[in-house]
Amino acid sequence: MKQKMIIKQKVKRTCVKLIASALLLLGLSAILPAPAAKANYLNDIYNGLQNFSELPGEVTKLQENYQKTTEELQQTKEELGQTLQQMQNYQAQNAALQEQNRQLTQVVDELKNDRTAREKYYNRIKITVITGLALILGYFLLIRLLRFGMRHRSTKGDRLR
C-alpha cells in the first residue's frame, strides 16, 4: 500500500512538471514576436511571368550546349574509331613482324647448322690429310730405318768374313 502511494506521488510530480513546461513554452511563444508573413501577390506573379519569359532563351542555350556536346561526342567517336583502326593495323604489323622474325630465326639456325656441318667436314678432311701425310712420312722413315739397319748389318757381316 505504501508503495502505491509513493508511485502516485511520483506520477503527480511528473504531471505537474510536464504542465509547467507546457505553460512555459506557451508563454514564451506568446511573448517573442513571430516574423510577419508578407502577402505580395503581384510581385510573385511578376517574378513568375519574368521567369516564364526567360525560358525560351534558356531553352536556346540548352539546345546550343546539346548541339556542341553531340558534336564533341561525334568527334570523340571518330577519334576512337581511328585509334582502334590504328591499333588493329599495329596488331597486324606486329603479327607480320613476329612471323618474319620467326622465319629469320629459322634461317639463321639453318645457316648455323650448315656452318657447323661444313666445319666438321673440313676438320674431317684436315684430319684425313694429316693422317695420310703422317702415314707417308712414317713409311719413308720406316724404309730409311730398315735400309739403315740392313746396311749396318751387312757391313757388320762383311767384317765377320
ZATOR-898283 format. One record per atom (N, C-alpha, C): residue number from 1; residue in one letter; atom name; x negated, y, z. Coordinates in pm, 1 decimal. Atoms other than C-alpha are relative to their C-alpha. Example, Ala and Ser with C-alpha at 12.3 -4.5 7.8 and 13.67 -1.06 7.14 Angstrom:
REC    i  aa  at        xx        yy        zz
REC    1   A   N     -89.0    -119.0       0.0
REC    1   A  CA   -1230.0    -450.0     780.0
REC    1   A   C     -90.0     120.0       0.0
REC    2   S   N      82.0    -119.0      -6.0
REC    2   S  CA   -1367.0    -106.0     714.0
REC    2   S   C      77.0     109.0      73.0
***
This chain:
REC    i  aa  at        xx        yy        zz
REC    1   M   N     -80.3    -116.6       0.0
REC    1   M  CA       0.0       0.0       0.0
REC    1   M   C     -86.6     125.8       0.0
REC    2   K   N      89.0    -113.1     -11.9
REC    2   K  CA    -277.2     231.5      89.2
REC    2   K   C     -68.5      24.8    -135.3
REC    3   Q   N      65.2     -13.3     130.7
REC    3   Q  CA    -437.3     162.6    -246.1
REC    3   Q   C      92.5      66.9     -99.9
REC    4   K   N     -94.7     -59.4      93.6
REC    4   K  CA    -123.6     257.8    -432.6
REC    4   K   C       7.2     150.5      21.4
REC    5   M   N      -6.0    -142.9     -28.7
REC    5   M  CA    -119.7     593.6    -260.2
REC    5   M   C    -125.0      70.1     -52.1
REC    6   I   N     125.9     -59.1      47.3
REC    6   I  CA    -483.4     656.6    -348.3
REC    6   I   C       5.9      14.1    -151.6
REC    7   I   N     -10.2      -2.8     146.1
REC    7   I  CA    -413.6     574.4    -711.8
REC    7   I   C      95.9     110.9     -43.1
REC    8   K   N     -97.4    -104.0      32.9
REC    8   K  CA    -106.7     804.5    -718.2
REC    8   K   C     -62.4     137.9      16.3
REC    9   Q   N      63.4    -130.0     -24.6
REC    9   Q  CA    -314.0    1089.6    -574.8
REC    9   Q   C     -99.8      30.6    -112.3
REC   10   K   N      97.5     -19.0     108.4
REC   10   K  CA    -583.5    1038.1    -840.3
REC   10   K   C      71.6      36.3    -128.8
REC   11   V   N     -76.5     -28.0     121.9
REC   11   V  CA    -322.2    1038.3   -1115.5
REC   11   V   C      53.1     142.6       5.7
REC   12   K   N     -52.2    -136.1     -15.5
REC   12   K  CA    -168.4    1362.0    -975.5
REC   12   K   C    -110.4     101.2     -24.6
REC   13   R   N     112.5     -93.1      20.1
REC   13   R  CA    -510.5    1531.9    -966.7
REC   13   R   C     -36.1       9.3    -146.9
REC   14   T   N      34.7       2.5     142.2
REC   14   T  CA    -582.9    1425.1   -1324.2
REC   14   T   C     103.9      76.6     -79.6
REC   15   C   N    -107.1     -71.9      70.1
REC   15   C  CA    -243.8    1556.5   -1441.4
REC   15   C   C     -11.1     149.2      24.3
REC   16   V   N      12.7    -141.4     -32.8
REC   16   V  CA    -299.9    1886.1   -1263.4
REC   16   V   C    -116.9      59.8     -77.4
REC   17   K   N     117.4     -48.1      73.8
REC   17   K  CA    -644.5    1925.0   -1422.7
REC   17   K   C      33.4      15.3    -148.4
REC   18   L   N     -36.9      -3.1     140.0
REC   18   L  CA    -500.9    1847.9   -1767.8
REC   18   L   C      91.8     116.9     -29.6
REC   19   I   N     -93.7    -111.0      18.6
REC   19   I  CA    -217.5    2100.6   -1729.9
REC   19   I   C     -74.2     133.5      12.2
REC   20   A   N      76.4    -122.4     -18.0
REC   20   A  CA    -461.6    2364.9   -1605.4
REC   20   A   C     -85.7      27.2    -123.3
REC   21   S   N      82.4     -15.8     120.1
REC   21   S  CA    -690.0    2306.4   -1905.1
REC   21   S   C      84.9      46.7    -116.9
REC   22   A   N     -88.5     -37.7     109.4
REC   22   A  CA    -397.3    2334.3   -2147.8
REC   22   A   C      43.0     144.7      14.8
REC   23   L   N     -41.2    -138.3     -23.7
REC   23   L  CA    -282.2    2660.3   -1986.7
REC   23   L   C    -116.3      95.6     -28.3
REC   24   L   N     117.6     -83.9      24.7
REC   24   L  CA    -634.9    2799.8   -2002.1
REC   24   L   C     -22.2      18.0    -149.8
REC   25   L   N      15.2      -7.6     144.5
REC   25   L  CA    -660.8    2718.7   -2374.9
REC   25   L   C     108.4      87.3     -62.3
REC   26   L   N    -110.6     -80.3      51.1
REC   26   L  CA    -322.0    2873.0   -2442.0
REC   26   L   C     -22.8     147.6      30.7
REC   27   G   N      26.7    -137.9     -38.3
REC   27   G  CA    -418.2    3188.1   -2255.7
REC   27   G   C    -112.3      59.9     -82.6
REC   28   L   N     112.4     -49.3      79.8
REC   28   L  CA    -749.6    3222.5   -2440.8
REC   28   L   C      41.5      25.5    -144.6
REC   29   S   N     -42.3     -18.5     139.0
REC   29   S  CA    -585.2    3178.9   -2778.9
REC   29   S   C      92.3     120.6     -13.5
REC   30   A   N     -88.7    -117.1       5.6
REC   30   A  CA    -330.0    3448.8   -2693.9
REC   30   A   C     -80.9     127.8      16.8
REC   31   I   N      78.9    -119.1     -27.3
REC   31   I  CA    -596.3    3693.0   -2572.0
REC   31   I   C     -91.5      34.2    -117.9
REC   32   L   N      95.0     -25.9     110.1
REC   32   L  CA    -851.4    3653.0   -2855.0
REC   32   L   C      77.6      26.3    -129.1
REC   33   P   N     -74.2     -31.7     122.5
REC   33   P  CA    -740.0    3812.1   -3184.9
REC   33   P   C     -35.5     -98.7    -111.6
REC   34   A   N      19.8      88.1     115.1
REC   34   A  CA    -698.1    3582.3   -3487.8
REC   34   A   C     -15.1      86.3    -123.7
REC   35   P   N      15.9     -79.6     121.9
REC   35   P  CA    -807.2    3704.0   -3833.1
REC   35   P   C     134.1      11.7     -72.6
REC   36   A   N    -127.2     -25.5      67.4
REC   36   A  CA    -519.5    3858.2   -4021.5
REC   36   A   C      -5.7     -51.8    -142.4
REC   37   A   N      -9.2      50.3     136.4
REC   37   A  CA    -408.0    3698.6   -4347.0
REC   37   A   C      33.0     115.0     -92.5
REC   38   K   N     -24.5    -106.7      96.6
REC   38   K  CA    -414.3    3922.2   -4649.9
REC   38   K   C      93.5     -54.2    -106.7
REC   39   A   N     -96.4      41.0     101.0
REC   39   A  CA    -126.0    3897.2   -4886.2
REC   39   A   C     -16.0      90.5    -120.4
REC   40   N   N      29.2     -82.9     116.0
REC   40   N  CA    -275.7    4045.5   -5203.4
REC   40   N   C      22.9     -85.5    -124.6
REC   41   Y   N     -36.8      88.0     109.1
REC   41   Y  CA     -91.9    3855.4   -5472.4
REC   41   Y   C     -46.1      54.0    -134.7
REC   42   L   N      36.5     -57.6     129.8
REC   42   L  CA    -170.3    4096.4   -5753.8
REC   42   L   C    -147.0     -22.6     -32.1
REC   43   N   N     142.7      26.0      19.7
REC   43   N  CA    -545.0    4060.9   -5703.3
REC   43   N   C     -23.0    -145.0     -41.6
REC   44   D   N      15.7     142.4      32.0
REC   44   D  CA    -515.5    3682.1   -5709.6
REC   44   D   C      44.7     -29.0    -142.1
REC   45   I   N     -50.3      21.4     136.1
REC   45   I  CA    -310.1    3691.2   -6030.1
REC   45   I   C     -97.6      59.7    -100.4
REC   46   Y   N      95.3     -65.3      89.1
REC   46   Y  CA    -557.1    3934.3   -6191.0
REC   46   Y   C    -126.1     -85.5     -14.7
REC   47   N   N     121.0      83.9       4.7
REC   47   N  CA    -855.9    3715.6   -6096.1
REC   47   N   C      26.9    -127.9     -77.5
REC   48   G   N     -34.9     121.9      73.9
REC   48   G  CA    -676.4    3407.3   -6229.0
REC   48   G   C       7.2      25.5    -148.9
REC   49   L   N      -8.1     -33.4     142.3
REC   49   L  CA    -599.4    3578.3   -6560.6
REC   49   L   C    -137.8      30.2     -58.5
REC   50   Q   N     135.0     -31.7      47.0
REC   50   Q  CA    -956.2    3706.2   -6587.3
REC   50   Q   C     -78.3    -129.9     -21.0
REC   51   N   N      68.1     129.5      14.8
REC   51   N  CA   -1093.5    3355.4   -6527.5
REC   51   N   C      53.9     -75.1    -120.7
REC   52   F   N     -61.7      68.5     112.9
REC   52   F  CA    -846.7    3218.0   -6782.8
REC   52   F   C     -45.6      59.9    -132.6
REC   53   S   N      44.2     -63.8     123.9
REC   53   S  CA    -953.9    3475.2   -7041.6
REC   53   S   C    -146.8     -28.2     -29.5
REC   54   E   N     142.1      30.2      19.7
REC   54   E  CA   -1321.3    3387.0   -6988.6
REC   54   E   C     -22.1    -144.9     -42.8
REC   55   L   N      14.6     141.6      34.6
REC   55   L  CA   -1257.1    3016.4   -7056.8
REC   55   L   C     -42.6     -24.6    -144.5
REC   56   P   N      45.1      26.6     137.8
REC   56   P  CA   -1289.3    3034.8   -7441.1
REC   56   P   C    -149.6      26.3     -18.7
REC   57   G   N     143.7     -28.5       9.7
REC   57   G  CA   -1636.1    3192.6   -7406.0
REC   57   G   C     -81.5    -112.0      63.2
REC   58   E   N      70.7     109.5     -66.6
REC   58   E  CA   -1742.8    2921.0   -7164.1
REC   58   E   C       9.3    -127.5     -82.6
REC   59   V   N     -16.3     118.3      85.4
REC   59   V  CA   -1598.7    2654.2   -7393.6
REC   59   V   C     -95.4       8.4    -118.5
REC   60   T   N      92.9     -17.3     112.4
REC   60   T  CA   -1801.5    2800.4   -7681.3
REC   60   T   C    -143.1     -29.3      43.5
REC   61   K   N     135.4      26.9     -52.0
REC   61   K  CA   -2117.8    2793.2   -7468.8
REC   61   K   C     -19.8    -149.4      21.5
REC   62   L   N       9.8     144.6     -22.7
REC   62   L  CA   -2044.7    2435.2   -7368.2
REC   62   L   C     -12.4     -75.9    -131.5
REC   63   Q   N      10.1      65.5     130.2
REC   63   Q  CA   -1992.6    2339.3   -7732.9
REC   63   Q   C    -138.6      18.8     -60.5
REC   64   E   N     135.6     -25.1      51.2
REC   64   E  CA   -2322.8    2502.9   -7830.4
REC   64   E   C    -101.7     -87.0      73.3
REC   65   N   N      91.2      85.4     -77.8
REC   65   N  CA   -2502.0    2324.9   -7547.3
REC   65   N   C      15.4    -146.2     -40.0
REC   66   Y   N     -24.6     137.7      42.4
REC   66   Y  CA   -2337.7    1997.3   -7652.8
REC   66   Y   C     -64.4     -25.4    -134.9
REC   67   Q   N      58.5      13.7     133.7
REC   67   Q  CA   -2446.8    2054.1   -8011.8
REC   67   Q   C    -152.6      -9.4       9.5
REC   68   K   N     146.0       4.7     -17.7
REC   68   K  CA   -2807.0    2127.1   -7904.0
REC   68   K   C     -42.6    -133.3      59.2
REC   69   T   N      34.3     126.4     -66.0
REC   69   T  CA   -2808.4    1821.8   -7681.3
REC   69   T   C      10.3    -116.9     -97.7
REC   70   T   N     -12.6     108.8      97.5
REC   70   T  CA   -2679.2    1596.1   -7958.7
REC   70   T   C    -110.9       5.8    -104.0
REC   71   E   N     111.2     -12.2      94.8
REC   71   E  CA   -2942.5    1734.1   -8198.5
REC   71   E   C    -129.2     -50.6      61.6
REC   72   E   N     119.9      48.6     -69.1
REC   72   E  CA   -3215.4    1671.7   -7940.8
REC   72   E   C       4.1    -151.3      14.7
REC   73   L   N     -14.0     145.6     -12.3
REC   73   L  CA   -3079.3    1321.5   -7885.4
REC   73   L   C     -28.6     -67.1    -132.8
REC   74   Q   N      23.5      56.6     132.7
REC   74   Q  CA   -3079.3    1253.6   -8259.3
REC   74   Q   C    -148.9       5.6     -34.7
REC   75   Q   N     143.4     -13.6      26.9
REC   75   Q  CA   -3434.8    1385.9   -8289.7
REC   75   Q   C     -79.6    -101.7      81.9
REC   76   T   N      68.1      97.2     -85.6
REC   76   T  CA   -3543.3    1169.5   -7997.4
REC   76   T   C      19.0    -141.4     -53.1
REC   77   K   N     -25.1     133.2      58.0
REC   77   K  CA   -3377.5     865.8   -8157.3
REC   77   K   C     -87.9     -21.8    -122.7
REC   78   E   N      84.6      12.8     118.9
REC   78   E  CA   -3562.5     934.9   -8483.8
REC   78   E   C    -145.7     -23.0      38.9
REC   79   E   N     138.9      17.8     -46.6
REC   79   E  CA   -3893.7     970.6   -8299.6
REC   79   E   C     -19.2    -139.0      57.0
REC   80   L   N       8.2     134.6     -57.0
REC   80   L  CA   -3822.6     649.3   -8111.7
REC   80   L   C      -3.0    -104.3    -110.5
REC   81   G   N       0.9      92.3     114.0
REC   81   G  CA   -3743.8     473.0   -8439.5
REC   81   G   C    -135.8      -1.8     -68.9
REC   82   Q   N     132.4      -7.8      62.0
REC   82   Q  CA   -4070.0     599.0   -8589.5
REC   82   Q   C    -104.7     -68.0      86.4
REC   83   T   N      95.9      61.7     -91.5
REC   83   T  CA   -4260.2     491.7   -8280.9
REC   83   T   C      12.8    -151.7      -3.1
REC   84   L   N     -21.0     144.7       7.6
REC   84   L  CA   -4102.0     146.9   -8293.6
REC   84   L   C     -54.5     -55.8    -131.2
REC   85   Q   N      52.2      43.3     129.8
REC   85   Q  CA   -4188.4     120.6   -8663.3
REC   85   Q   C    -153.1      -5.0       3.4
REC   86   Q   N     146.3      -0.7     -12.8
REC   86   Q  CA   -4549.5     219.4   -8587.6
REC   86   Q   C     -47.1    -117.9      84.5
REC   87   M   N      38.9     113.1     -85.9
REC   87   M  CA   -4562.9     -39.8   -8309.2
REC   87   M   C       8.6    -130.4     -77.8
REC   88   Q   N     -12.1     121.4      80.3
REC   88   Q  CA   -4435.9    -307.9   -8548.4
REC   88   Q   C    -112.8      -8.7    -101.9
REC   89   N   N     112.3      -1.4      95.1
REC   89   N  CA   -4695.1    -201.2   -8805.5
REC   89   N   C    -130.1     -39.0      69.9
REC   90   Y   N     121.1      33.4     -75.0
REC   90   Y  CA   -4967.4    -216.5   -8541.0
REC   90   Y   C      -2.6    -147.7      38.6
REC   91   Q   N      -5.3     142.0     -34.6
REC   91   Q  CA   -4849.9    -559.4   -8430.8
REC   91   Q   C     -31.0     -86.0    -121.2
REC   92   A   N      28.1      75.8     122.4
REC   92   A  CA   -4854.9    -683.4   -8790.6
REC   92   A   C    -148.7       9.8     -35.2
REC   93   Q   N     143.2     -16.5      26.3
REC   93   Q  CA   -5203.1    -535.9   -8842.0
REC   93   Q   C     -83.3     -80.9      98.7
REC   94   N   N      71.9      74.9    -103.1
REC   94   N  CA   -5316.5    -688.9   -8514.2
REC   94   N   C       2.1    -148.8     -31.4
REC   95   A   N     -10.1     142.2      33.6
REC   95   A  CA   -5187.5   -1031.5   -8619.9
REC   95   A   C     -89.3     -32.7    -119.9
REC   96   A   N      84.2      22.4     117.6
REC   96   A  CA   -5360.3    -998.0   -8959.1
REC   96   A   C    -148.5       3.2      37.6
REC   97   L   N     140.6      -9.5     -43.0
REC   97   L  CA   -5685.7    -889.9   -8794.3
REC   97   L   C     -40.8    -121.3      84.5
REC   98   Q   N      31.1     119.9     -79.0
REC   98   Q  CA   -5666.7   -1179.7   -8548.6
REC   98   Q   C     -21.8    -120.0     -91.3
REC   99   E   N      16.3     110.3      95.2
REC   99   E  CA   -5620.6   -1423.4   -8838.3
REC   99   E   C    -132.1      14.8     -74.8
REC  100   Q   N     126.2     -24.9      69.8
REC  100   Q  CA   -5909.9   -1261.2   -9024.8
REC  100   Q   C    -118.4     -29.8      92.5
REC  101   N   N     105.3      27.1     -97.8
REC  101   N  CA   -6122.6   -1279.0   -8709.8
REC  101   N   C     -18.5    -150.5      18.8
REC  102   R   N       8.2     145.4     -14.2
REC  102   R  CA   -6037.3   -1648.1   -8671.1
REC  102   R   C     -70.6     -61.6    -120.6
REC  103   Q   N      63.9      52.3     120.8
REC  103   Q  CA   -6136.8   -1714.5   -9033.4
REC  103   Q   C    -149.0      33.3      -2.3
REC  104   L   N     142.1     -38.3      -3.7
REC  104   L  CA   -6462.1   -1519.5   -8994.2
REC  104   L   C     -76.9     -83.6     101.6
REC  105   T   N      64.4      83.7    -101.9
REC  105   T  CA   -6542.1   -1712.1   -8677.3
REC  105   T   C     -22.7    -140.7     -54.0
REC  106   Q   N      13.2     132.3      58.8
REC  106   Q  CA   -6478.4   -2036.1   -8862.9
REC  106   Q   C    -113.1      -2.1    -102.8
REC  107   V   N     106.9      -8.0     100.3
REC  107   V  CA   -6707.5   -1925.6   -9149.3
REC  107   V   C    -136.2       8.7      68.4
REC  108   V   N     126.7     -13.1     -73.2
REC  108   V  CA   -6979.8   -1822.2   -8902.2
REC  108   V   C     -39.9    -134.0      60.8
REC  109   D   N      30.9     131.6     -56.9
REC  109   D  CA   -6953.2   -2159.1   -8727.4
REC  109   D   C     -48.2     -96.8    -107.4
REC  110   E   N      43.8      86.6     109.9
REC  110   E  CA   -6979.8   -2339.7   -9061.6
REC  110   E   C    -141.3      35.7     -44.4
REC  111   L   N     135.2     -42.0      39.4
REC  111   L  CA   -7285.4   -2131.3   -9155.1
REC  111   L   C    -103.9     -44.5     103.1
REC  112   K   N      93.3      45.9    -103.7
REC  112   K  CA   -7445.9   -2210.7   -8819.2
REC  112   K   C     -23.9    -149.8     -11.1
REC  113   N   N      14.5     145.2      14.1
REC  113   N  CA   -7376.1   -2580.3   -8867.8
REC  113   N   C     -85.4     -34.6    -122.4
REC  114   D   N      81.6      22.5     118.9
REC  114   D  CA   -7521.3   -2566.4   -9222.0
REC  114   D   C    -146.4      32.3      27.1
REC  115   R   N     137.2     -38.6     -31.6
REC  115   R  CA   -7828.9   -2385.4   -9093.1
REC  115   R   C     -65.4    -105.0      89.5
REC  116   T   N      54.2     102.6     -89.1
REC  116   T  CA   -7875.8   -2640.4   -8816.3
REC  116   T   C     -31.2    -127.9     -78.4
REC  117   A   N      23.3     120.1      81.1
REC  117   A  CA   -7838.0   -2927.0   -9064.3
REC  117   A   C    -120.8      19.7     -90.7
REC  118   R   N     113.5     -28.5      87.7
REC  118   R  CA   -8085.0   -2760.9   -9303.2
REC  118   R   C    -130.7      -4.6      79.3
REC  119   E   N     120.9       1.7     -83.2
REC  119   E  CA   -8337.7   -2708.1   -9021.4
REC  119   E   C     -36.9    -143.3      38.5
REC  120   K   N      27.7     141.4     -31.4
REC  120   K  CA   -8302.7   -3075.4   -8920.4
REC  120   K   C     -58.3     -70.7    -121.4
REC  121   Y   N      49.4      61.0     123.0
REC  121   Y  CA   -8354.2   -3179.2   -9282.4
REC  121   Y   C    -144.2      41.7     -25.6
REC  122   Y   N     137.0     -47.2      20.0
REC  122   Y  CA   -8665.9   -2958.2   -9314.8
REC  122   Y   C     -95.2     -59.0     102.9
REC  123   N   N      85.4      60.9    -102.5
REC  123   N  CA   -8801.3   -3090.6   -8985.4
REC  123   N   C     -27.7    -146.8     -34.1
REC  124   R   N      20.0     140.7      38.2
REC  124   R  CA   -8747.3   -3449.6   -9107.0
REC  124   R   C     -99.2     -10.4    -114.8
REC  125   I   N      93.8      -0.1     113.2
REC  125   I  CA   -8928.4   -3369.9   -9433.5
REC  125   I   C    -140.1      33.6      49.8
REC  126   K   N     130.3     -39.0     -52.7
REC  126   K  CA   -9206.6   -3197.6   -9242.8
REC  126   K   C     -65.2    -116.9      75.3
REC  127   I   N      53.6     114.3     -76.0
REC  127   I  CA   -9245.8   -3495.5   -9009.8
REC  127   I   C     -41.9    -112.0     -95.4
REC  128   T   N      34.2     104.1      97.8
REC  128   T  CA   -9242.8   -3733.5   -9307.4
REC  128   T   C    -130.5      34.3     -72.1
REC  129   V   N     122.1     -42.7      70.1
REC  129   V  CA   -9509.7   -3529.5   -9491.4
REC  129   V   C    -120.1     -10.9      93.0
REC  130   I   N     111.3       6.6     -95.7
REC  130   I  CA   -9726.8   -3501.9   -9178.8
REC  130   I   C     -36.3    -145.6      28.2
REC  131   T   N      26.5     142.2     -23.9
REC  131   T  CA   -9686.3   -3873.1   -9111.2
REC  131   T   C     -70.8     -62.6    -120.4
REC  132   G   N      65.0      52.9     121.2
REC  132   G  CA   -9776.7   -3952.9   -9474.1
REC  132   G   C    -145.7      44.6      -8.9
REC  133   L   N     137.9     -51.1       4.2
REC  133   L  CA  -10084.9   -3729.4   -9461.4
REC  133   L   C     -85.0     -67.5     106.6
REC  134   A   N      74.4      66.0    -107.4
REC  134   A  CA  -10184.7   -3881.9   -9129.0
REC  134   A   C     -31.8    -144.4     -37.9
REC  135   L   N      25.3     138.4      44.3
REC  135   L  CA  -10148.1   -4233.8   -9275.3
REC  135   L   C    -110.3      -4.8    -106.2
REC  136   I   N     102.6      -3.9     104.5
REC  136   I  CA  -10355.3   -4140.7   -9582.4
REC  136   I   C    -136.0      30.8      61.2
REC  137   L   N     125.2     -35.2     -66.7
REC  137   L  CA  -10620.7   -3975.4   -9365.2
REC  137   L   C     -50.6    -117.8      84.1
REC  138   G   N      38.7     117.2     -80.3
REC  138   G  CA  -10618.1   -4273.8   -9132.2
REC  138   G   C     -50.9    -112.9     -87.8
REC  139   Y   N      44.6     103.2      93.3
REC  139   Y  CA  -10650.0   -4508.0   -9430.5
REC  139   Y   C    -143.2      26.0     -45.2
REC  140   F   N     134.3     -33.4      44.0
REC  140   F  CA  -10955.8   -4320.8   -9559.1
REC  140   F   C    -100.4     -14.4     112.8
REC  141   L   N      90.2      15.2    -114.5
REC  141   L  CA  -11109.0   -4310.5   -9212.1
REC  141   L   C     -25.6    -147.4      30.0
REC  142   L   N      15.1     143.4     -26.1
REC  142   L  CA  -11046.3   -4680.6   -9162.6
REC  142   L   C     -90.9     -64.4    -105.0
REC  143   I   N      85.1      54.2     106.4
REC  143   I  CA  -11202.9   -4761.3   -9500.5
REC  143   I   C    -144.0      42.2      22.7
REC  144   R   N     134.8     -48.7     -25.3
REC  144   R  CA  -11501.6   -4543.2   -9416.5
REC  144   R   C     -63.9     -76.8     115.4
REC  145   L   N      54.0      73.6    -114.5
REC  145   L  CA  -11542.4   -4712.2   -9080.0
REC  145   L   C     -30.6    -145.0     -36.5
REC  146   L   N      24.7     138.0      42.7
REC  146   L  CA  -11510.0   -5055.7   -9237.1
REC  146   L   C    -125.9      -7.4     -88.4
REC  147   R   N     118.9      -0.9      86.3
REC  147   R  CA  -11767.8   -4968.7   -9503.8
REC  147   R   C    -126.0      23.8      83.0
REC  148   F   N     114.2     -27.9     -85.0
REC  148   F  CA  -11996.1   -4821.9   -9245.0
REC  148   F   C     -35.7    -124.4      82.7
REC  149   G   N      24.7     120.7     -78.3
REC  149   G  CA  -11953.0   -5130.7   -9028.1
REC  149   G   C     -58.4    -111.8     -85.9
REC  150   M   N      50.7     105.8      87.8
REC  150   M  CA  -12012.7   -5365.7   -9322.5
REC  150   M   C    -142.9      31.4     -44.7
REC  151   R   N     133.4     -38.8      40.7
REC  151   R  CA  -12315.5   -5171.6   -9436.8
REC  151   R   C     -96.8     -20.4     115.7
REC  152   H   N      83.6      15.4    -118.4
REC  152   H  CA  -12451.7   -5170.2   -9088.2
REC  152   H   C     -27.7    -148.2      25.2
REC  153   R   N      19.9     143.1     -18.7
REC  153   R  CA  -12402.2   -5547.4   -9061.5
REC  153   R   C     -90.3     -57.6    -109.2
REC  154   S   N      80.7      53.8     108.8
REC  154   S  CA  -12552.9   -5605.4   -9399.0
REC  154   S   C    -146.4      40.7      14.7
REC  155   T   N     137.2     -40.6     -23.4
REC  155   T  CA  -12863.0   -5406.0   -9311.4
REC  155   T   C     -56.1     -77.0     116.8
REC  156   K   N      42.5      80.3    -115.4
REC  156   K  CA  -12884.1   -5597.4   -8983.9
REC  156   K   C     -30.0    -141.2     -47.2
REC  157   G   N      22.2     135.5      53.1
REC  157   G  CA  -12852.8   -5922.6   -9172.7
REC  157   G   C    -125.3      -7.1     -84.7
REC  158   D   N     120.6      -3.9      81.6
REC  158   D  CA  -13137.2   -5818.9   -9408.7
REC  158   D   C    -121.3       1.3      88.8
REC  159   R   N     110.6      -6.5     -91.8
REC  159   R  CA  -13360.2   -5758.7   -9116.6
REC  159   R   C     -28.6    -140.1      56.9
REC  160   L   N      14.8     135.1     -57.6
REC  160   L  CA  -13294.6   -6103.5   -8981.4
REC  160   L   C     -62.6     -93.3    -104.7
REC  161   R   N      55.3      85.4     101.1
REC  161   R  CA  -13403.3   -6260.1   -9301.2
REC  161   R   C    -139.3      21.2     -18.2
***
